[in-house]
Every structure is written in C-alpha cells, then in structure tokens.
Amino acid sequence: MRVSNVGRGTVTITDIRFDPGAPNFSVVRPPPPLPIVLPPGGPPLDVAIRWCPGGAGETGGELVIDSNADPPLEPLKVGHRDPENCPP
C-alpha cells in the first residue's frame, strides 16, 4: 500500500502498527527509522504488511498510522489473502 501526503503541510508519521486485535498481521516495511516526514506532493511511502496464520484466527484488522495530520488519519481496515513468506 502507498501512503501519500496530498495536503498543504508536512506530515510526520510517528508510528505504523496494527491494533492489538490483529496479532496475525505485521508491518514488514518501512524499515527506515521513525519518524518519517512526508512533504506535500512528495514521493509516497510504500508500506508492506503481512498476514500469517496463527492461533487467534482473525481475518481482518486495522492498520494504524500515527502522525501529526489534522484531522488524524482513520485506521485502515485490511483483510488477508493466502499467506506468503510466513516464518516456519
């Protein structure tokens, strides 16, 4: 997925995570350290997420992006596909 800043001001992302109710999901990229600054109209941030089967059995979750955006970004609802590259 891509996160872009289409607003007028700079957006500083301080965290990218899944809500606690989605333990089988994980963020696998971005690897750069946080915070990440997105200037207006600048290049997008590519975020890669992964779902791997686990004990909780959830099939969806919410990706939370904490930032200084006003209004705050709403959590993004995501679902799973067949697992790829899951740790053994």
Secondary structure as GFF3:
##gff-version 3
##sequence-region A 1 88
A	DSSP	beta_strand	2	3	.	.	.	ID=ss1
A	DSSP	beta_strand	11	18	.	.	.	ID=ss2
A	DSSP	beta_strand	25	29	.	.	.	ID=ss3
A	DSSP	beta_strand	36	38	.	.	.	ID=ss4
A	DSSP	beta_strand	45	46	.	.	.	ID=ss5
A	DSSP	beta_strand	48	51	.	.	.	ID=ss6
A	DSSP	beta_strand	60	67	.	.	.	ID=ss7
A	DSSP	beta_strand	76	79	.	.	.	ID=ss8
###
